[in-house]
Amino acid sequence: MRQSIFFLKTKKELPKEEAKSAQLLIKGGFVEKLSAGIYNFLPLGFKVLKKIEKIVREEMEKIGGQEVLLAALHPKKFWEKTNRWKKMTDLYKLKEGKKEFALGPTHEEIIVPLAKKFIRSFRDLPVYLFQIQTKFRKELRPKGGLLRTKEFLMKDFYSFHADEKDLDKFYEVVKKAYFRIFERCEIKEKTFLTLASGGTFCKYSHEFQTICESGEDIIFVCQNCKFAINKEIKPKFKACPQCKGKKFERVKTIEVGNIFKLMDNFSKPFNLYFVDENGKKKFVLMGCYGIGLGRLMATIVEVNHDEKGIIWPKEVAPFIVHLISIGKVRKIAEKIYQSLKKDFEILYDDREKKSVGEKFFDADLIGIPIRLVISEKTLKRKCVEIKLRKEKKIKLVKIKNLKKEIEKCLKKL
């Protein structure tokens, strides 16, 4: 992609936002704030979002998840079945004549009636369904940019089981899948499995909390085994429930994922049952597993940035290579660009009216993993300057060896 025609415009000043991720994503031209808690994703940001979506989809499919896309507009009657039409204070409600609808903040009320049409016998279980879809919540205190919004892209996964043993087994499978997602997004080292309240569904649930100063959650991390407990339930525990250790570190965090054992809380209202081997009717047990993709994107930035801008992990970066031409080298730069774009995702800064300083400023801010600079000075040596965004070291590489050097850099990332 040529930067001269790319729909991108960076800002020189930091926007007045609370979270560092919001400042950098707006300044770097990834997102644009439409209103409090409502954001537009611009081409650069949308490319990142799609990369994150790809990672999440791959890991959910690996554990047997089948993808669906459920309606976002929900008839009132489904929410009345679970008594959440009145109970949920953050539900957006719409009227069409005498009919009433909700904009979906979650999809239990839709997925369970759907599953009922397919599940009859123990032979139909287990079932694993997930979707990646826009959700809506009437958030009264939107803050932190993409960390707390009114409209957001979310992956919600629902599992259906014949018994608690099978649910427990799959619950552990999901835990491992989530950590694979966070490893690929390069936030795993700062992310902790955290015991949390199960609310009305079960005694406890689990959150995946990432240490970050912009976070609004507080967790206590066991200094022995690194298991964590949410602030809300910490008074219930004098020692770590996993290793019985008693030393905890109090830290601020962002919740990047959560998993619940819904049990039969949604099966009962919709009479979702199956017939077991003995011909007996039993309610289907359920699990629910969520990740907010926009929030995950913001968390990646919170963890991976410096004073100059974002440092994107290679799997979620909008481009892998940022080629910058300086001076009268357009002909050679064009040849390099045409050659490299066959093998790598590349952003080519071919802008003629921008200074060297402006180009480098934008490159550091945008945070593409590998930067290439071609100038009259480097051409005299038949070289291109190569630099990793996360390192200070600059290296000259012969043009003929450029592809191999980029491949070496990718292995280091």
Order of alpha helices (4+ residues) and beta strands (2+ residues): alpha-beta-beta-alpha-beta-beta-alpha-alpha-beta-beta-alpha-beta-beta-alpha-beta-beta-beta-beta-beta-beta-beta-beta-alpha-beta-beta-beta-alpha-beta-alpha-beta-alpha-beta-beta-alpha
